[in-house]
Amino acid sequence: YGDVIEEIDASVGAVLDALERLGLDDDTLVLFSSDNGPWLSYGDHAGSTGPLREGKGTTFEGGVRVPFLARWPGRIPAGLVCDEPAMTIDVLPTVAELIGAELPDSRSHSQFAVVINEERHPEVFRAGREQLDQPEATEVQVGGQVRARWVPVANDSRGEPKLANSHLNALTRMVRLDEVARMEVLVAVDGDERESVSGSHLADVQKTKLGDRVGLALRLDAAGGEQMRALTSRYQPGEDYHRRTHLAIVFDGEVHGAPALNAVIGSEAQIEGSFTAQEVETLITGLQHPTPLTDGHSLVSFLQGGSAPQRDYFYWELHEGASIQAVRFGDWKAVRNGPSRPIELYDLATDVSESQDVGSEHPELVQQAERLMAEAHTDHPDWPMRDRKPKPRR
């Protein structure tokens, strides 16, 4: 461990010396940090957390508390110390503000993408109850219920399976999902994700009724209207009904409908699609009230001698063995070493070693921590919450 520290010290010194020798030190922000605490299972080779409990692979302070140093001669006052906690996710917004870059938000993350040369293939996917036991089958859910599963049986013009929504290479359109044997699929064989207009050009979006269906009324800014007009002018419907162009509405990385492109669209459009009410509400909320795509906060104000950013709480979640969670609000730190295990509560102001569980003395804070954990957690099939005997204390 001592050898490692000497090597790190020498390496950092070599970088700083090189910046000074090249005359770049006054124009270079240097950040030094770590991704987690030491891996204590390696014994004496792993290092030490001092008074902090546990290490890497846990949500105790020894696993998540790391140094963070910043150096920028002439721009960051020497000797500044910040007692407010921060996270590595703060680096991106900090650097973005320093260089004058605007971070994307949920609106700019959406797009209207032309899906070219779509073909109607009712039999491209075998769908039905006989597919339910196949491991490669993909579920079709409606209202949270599995209504069908399909298995691809054909490839597109590039020899790839005819489904890849994230790349707009394929797009499924299901009708009459109540009857799993009746499934219509439109497959984009030559989709080009570059043929799109960013949702950042949206000036307004509203829900509208188109007959007995739900649609979207869109209004783009002037630049977006020109891009949309030029884009849709190039892809008007041809005589072949089986090869049509669709305008896919992509939000949060998912396709939320792809109505057929039947006319040139400019700054305003009424778009009809197979939207569910929830999809429409999600689209409108996300586009009318864009949120940052990162939870990080800029540290520029503090680095230049001002105040540090404030957060309501911090949240950690790890799935190495047991699914463990932790939340910090103020000086209070709550840890749960498995979804069915009790929440432990520590006062970091007086117990940085997290040695005294005071949850029984503050049940209202334990309840608050449980609410925050539920709020911050997102269920995902790849990361199921699971229990396992927690690691012994060190």
C-alpha positions in Angstrom: 0.0 0.0 0.0 2.8 2.4 0.8 4.4 1.7 -2.6 1.1 2.6 -4.3 0.9 5.9 -2.4 4.5 6.7 -3.4 3.8 5.9 -7.1 0.6 8.0 -7.1 2.5 10.9 -5.5 5.3 10.6 -8.1 2.8 10.3 -11.0 0.7 13.4 -9.9 3.9 15.3 -9.4 5.1 14.4 -12.9 1.9 15.6 -14.5 2.0 18.9 -12.6 5.7 19.4 -13.5 4.9 18.8 -17.2 2.1 21.3 -17.2 4.4 23.9 -15.7 7.2 23.1 -18.0 4.9 23.4 -21.1 3.4 26.7 -19.8 -0.1 25.1 -19.5 -0.6 25.1 -15.7 -2.4 28.4 -15.6 -4.8 27.2 -18.3 -5.4 23.7 -16.9 -7.9 22.5 -14.2 -6.5 19.4 -12.5 -8.9 17.2 -10.5 -7.8 14.4 -8.3 -10.2 11.9 -6.8 -11.1 8.2 -6.5 -14.1 6.1 -7.5 -14.5 4.3 -4.1 -12.7 3.4 -0.9 -10.1 0.6 -0.6 -10.8 -3.0 -1.3 -10.2 -4.3 2.2 -10.5 -7.9 1.3 -7.0 -7.7 -0.1 -5.6 -7.3 3.4 -2.5 -5.2 3.9 -2.2 -4.5 0.2 -5.6 -2.7 0.1 -4.8 0.3 2.3 -6.8 1.8 5.2 -9.9 3.8 5.7 -8.7 5.2 9.0 -11.7 5.8 11.3 -14.2 5.1 8.5 -16.2 1.9 8.5 -15.8 -0.8 5.8 -14.5 -0.2 2.2 -15.2 -0.8 -1.5 -18.4 -2.7 -2.2 -20.3 -1.2 0.7 -22.3 2.0 1.2 -20.6 2.8 4.5 -18.3 5.9 4.6 -15.2 3.7 4.0 -16.7 2.7 0.7 -18.0 6.0 -0.6 -16.0 8.8 1.0 -13.0 9.7 -1.1 -10.6 12.7 -1.4 -11.4 15.3 -4.0 -8.7 17.9 -4.8 -8.8 20.7 -7.4 -5.9 22.9 -8.7 -6.0 25.8 -11.1 -3.4 28.5 -10.4 -5.0 31.9 -10.6 -8.5 30.6 -10.9 -9.0 28.5 -7.7 -7.8 30.2 -4.5 -5.3 28.0 -2.6 -6.3 26.5 0.7 -10.0 26.4 0.1 -11.7 23.6 2.1 -15.3 22.4 1.5 -17.2 20.7 4.3 -20.2 20.1 2.1 -20.4 16.6 0.5 -20.2 16.4 -3.3 -20.3 13.5 -5.8 -18.3 12.5 -8.9 -21.4 13.3 -11.0 -20.6 17.0 -10.2 -17.5 16.9 -12.4 -19.5 17.1 -15.7 -21.6 20.1 -14.9 -18.6 21.8 -13.3 -16.4 21.4 -16.4 -19.4 22.3 -18.7 -19.9 25.6 -16.9 -16.2 26.4 -16.9 -15.9 26.0 -20.7 -19.3 27.7 -21.4 -21.0 24.5 -22.7 -24.7 24.0 -22.2 -25.7 20.6 -20.8 -28.5 18.7 -22.6 -31.8 18.2 -21.0 -34.8 15.9 -21.5 -36.1 18.1 -24.3 -32.9 18.1 -26.4 -32.7 14.4 -25.7 -35.9 13.8 -27.6 -36.1 13.8 -31.4 -38.3 13.4 -34.4 -36.6 10.9 -36.6 -37.5 9.7 -40.1 -37.7 6.0 -40.4 -37.0 5.3 -44.0 -38.2 2.4 -46.3 -40.4 0.8 -43.7 -41.9 -2.5 -44.8 -45.1 -4.1 -43.7 -44.4 -7.7 -42.6 -47.2 -9.3 -40.7 -45.2 -12.5 -40.3 -41.8 -11.1 -39.4 -42.3 -12.1 -35.8 -43.9 -15.3 -34.6 -46.1 -14.2 -31.8 -48.4 -16.2 -29.6 -48.6 -18.4 -26.5 -46.3 -21.1 -27.9 -43.4 -18.6 -27.6 -43.8 -18.0 -23.8 -41.2 -20.5 -22.7 -38.5 -19.4 -25.2 -35.7 -17.6 -23.4 -35.0 -15.3 -26.3 -38.6 -14.2 -26.5 -39.3 -10.5 -25.8 -42.3 -9.5 -23.8 -45.0 -7.2 -25.0 -46.6 -5.5 -22.0 -49.8 -3.5 -21.9 -50.7 -1.7 -18.6 -48.0 -3.6 -16.8 -49.3 -7.0 -17.9 -47.6 -9.4 -20.3 -49.9 -9.7 -23.3 -47.7 -11.4 -25.8 -44.1 -12.4 -26.5 -42.4 -12.5 -29.9 -39.3 -14.1 -31.4 -37.6 -12.6 -34.4 -37.5 -14.9 -37.4 -36.0 -12.5 -40.1 -33.1 -10.1 -40.6 -33.0 -6.7 -42.1 -31.0 -5.6 -45.1 -27.8 -5.6 -43.0 -28.4 -9.1 -41.7 -29.4 -7.8 -38.3 -32.5 -8.9 -36.3 -35.4 -6.7 -37.3 -35.6 -4.9 -34.0 -33.3 -2.2 -32.5 -35.4 0.7 -31.4 -32.5 2.5 -29.8 -30.8 2.8 -33.2 -34.1 3.3 -35.2 -33.1 0.3 -37.3 -36.4 -1.4 -36.6 -39.7 -0.4 -35.1 -42.6 -2.6 -33.9 -46.2 -1.6 -34.2 -48.7 -3.8 -32.5 -52.4 -3.7 -33.1 -55.2 -5.6 -31.3 -52.9 -6.7 -28.5 -55.9 -8.4 -26.8 -55.5 -11.1 -29.4 -51.9 -12.2 -29.3 -52.1 -14.0 -32.6 -53.0 -10.8 -34.4 -49.8 -8.7 -34.4 -48.8 -6.3 -37.1 -45.2 -5.3 -37.3 -43.6 -2.5 -39.3 -39.9 -3.0 -39.8 -37.5 -0.2 -40.7 -34.9 -1.8 -42.9 -32.8 1.2 -43.6 -33.4 3.7 -40.8 -30.9 6.5 -40.4 -30.8 8.1 -37.0 -29.1 11.2 -38.5 -32.3 12.0 -40.4 -33.9 13.7 -37.4 -34.9 17.0 -35.8 -33.9 17.6 -32.2 -36.7 18.1 -29.7 -34.8 21.1 -28.4 -36.6 23.0 -31.2 -40.0 22.4 -29.6 -41.7 25.6 -28.6 -44.9 23.9 -27.5 -46.6 20.5 -27.4 -50.2 19.8 -26.5 -52.5 16.7 -26.3 -55.2 16.7 -29.0 -58.0 14.5 -30.0 -58.0 13.2 -33.5 -61.3 11.4 -34.0 -61.4 8.7 -31.3 -57.6 8.7 -31.0 -55.1 10.7 -29.0 -52.5 12.8 -30.9 -50.0 15.5 -30.3 -50.1 19.1 -31.5 -46.6 20.3 -32.0 -45.1 23.8 -32.6 -41.4 24.2 -33.4 -39.3 27.3 -33.4 -38.3 28.9 -36.6 -35.0 26.9 -37.0 -36.7 23.6 -36.1 -39.6 24.3 -38.6 -37.1 24.9 -41.4 -35.3 21.6 -40.6 -38.6 19.7 -40.3 -39.8 21.1 -43.6 -36.6 20.2 -45.4 -36.5 16.8 -43.9 -40.1 15.8 -44.6 -39.9 17.3 -48.1 -37.3 14.7 -49.0 -39.4 11.7 -47.8 -42.9 11.9 -49.2 -45.0 8.7 -49.7 -44.5 6.9 -53.0 -46.8 4.7 -54.9 -45.8 1.5 -53.2 -48.0 1.1 -50.1 -45.7 -1.5 -48.6 -42.8 1.0 -48.4 -43.7 4.1 -46.5 -41.8 6.6 -44.5 -42.7 7.2 -40.8 -41.8 10.0 -38.4 -40.7 8.3 -35.2 -41.1 10.2 -32.0 -38.2 9.3 -29.7 -38.2 10.2 -26.1 -36.0 8.9 -23.3 -34.4 6.6 -25.8 -37.7 4.9 -26.7 -39.9 5.2 -29.7 -43.3 6.5 -28.7 -45.2 6.1 -32.0 -44.3 6.5 -35.6 -47.2 8.0 -37.6 -46.9 7.7 -41.4 -45.5 10.7 -43.1 -48.2 11.8 -45.6 -47.3 15.5 -46.1 -44.6 18.1 -45.6 -44.5 19.3 -42.0 -43.3 22.8 -41.0 -43.3 24.6 -37.7 -46.7 23.3 -36.7 -48.1 19.8 -37.0 -50.9 17.6 -35.8 -49.4 14.1 -35.3 -51.6 11.1 -34.9 -50.1 8.0 -33.3 -50.8 4.9 -31.4 -50.2 6.7 -28.1 -51.4 5.5 -24.8 -52.6 8.2 -22.4 -49.6 7.6 -20.2 -47.2 8.0 -23.1 -48.8 11.3 -24.0 -48.6 12.6 -20.4 -45.0 11.6 -20.2 -44.1 13.2 -23.5 -45.9 16.5 -22.7 -44.4 16.7 -19.1 -40.9 16.0 -20.3 -41.0 18.4 -23.2 -42.9 21.2 -21.5 -40.8 21.0 -18.3 -37.3 19.7 -19.4 -35.1 18.3 -16.7 -31.3 18.0 -16.7 -29.9 14.6 -17.9 -27.5 14.6 -15.0 -28.1 14.9 -11.3 -24.8 16.6 -10.8 -24.4 20.1 -9.5 -21.7 22.6 -10.7 -19.0 23.3 -8.2 -17.7 26.4 -10.0 -19.1 28.8 -7.4 -17.2 27.1 -4.6 -14.0 26.6 -6.6 -14.0 30.4 -7.2 -14.4 31.2 -3.5 -18.2 31.2 -3.3 -20.7 28.8 -1.7 -20.9 25.1 -2.3 -24.1 23.5 -3.9 -26.8 22.2 -1.6 -28.7 19.0 -2.1 -31.8 17.6 -0.4 -30.1 14.2 -0.1 -27.5 11.7 -1.6 -28.4 8.2 -2.6 -26.3 5.1 -3.2 -27.3 1.6 -4.4 -25.0 -1.4 -5.0 -25.8 -4.9 -6.2 -22.6 -6.8 -5.2 -24.2 -9.8 -3.5 -27.0 -8.2 -1.5 -28.7 -5.1 -2.9 -27.6 -2.5 -0.5 -28.8 1.1 -0.2 -27.8 4.3 1.6 -29.1 7.8 1.8 -27.6 10.9 3.4 -29.6 13.9 4.3 -27.7 16.6 6.2 -25.5 14.8 8.7 -27.8 11.8 8.9 -26.8 8.6 7.1 -29.1 5.7 6.7 -27.9 2.3 5.4 -29.9 -0.8 4.5 -27.9 -4.0 3.8 -30.7 -5.8 1.8 -34.3 -5.0 0.9 -35.8 -6.9 3.8 -33.2 -5.9 6.4 -33.8 -3.0 8.8 -32.5 0.5 8.2 -29.6 1.5 10.3 -29.2 5.2 11.1 -26.0 7.1 12.0 -25.2 10.7 12.9 -22.0 11.5 11.0 -21.6 14.7 12.9 -20.7 12.8 16.1 -20.1 9.3 14.7 -18.1 9.3 11.5 -17.2 5.7 12.1 -20.9 4.7 11.8 -20.5 2.6 15.0 -23.7 3.6 16.8 -27.1 2.8 15.2 -29.4 5.4 16.6 -32.5 4.4 14.5 -34.5 3.4 17.6 -34.0 6.9 19.0 -35.2 8.6 15.8 -38.0 6.5 14.2 -39.2 9.5 12.2 -35.8 9.9 10.5 -35.8 6.2 9.7 -39.2 6.6 8.0 -37.9 9.6 6.2 -34.9 7.6 5.0 -37.2 4.8 3.8 -39.2 7.3 1.8 -36.1 8.8 0.2 -34.8 5.3 -0.7 -38.1 4.5 -2.4 -38.1 7.8 -4.2 -34.6 7.4 -5.6 -34.8 3.7 -6.5 -35.9 2.6 -10.0 -36.9 -1.0 -10.6 -35.0 -2.7 -13.4 -35.1 -6.4 -14.4 -31.3 -6.5 -14.8 -30.8 -5.3 -11.2 -33.4 -7.0 -9.0 -33.4 -6.2 -5.3 -32.1 -9.2 -3.5 -31.0 -10.2 0.0 -27.9 -11.8 1.1 -26.2 -12.0 4.5 -24.3 -8.7 4.9 -20.6 -8.7 5.2 -19.2 -8.8 8.7 -18.0 -5.5 10.2 -14.2 -4.9 10.1 
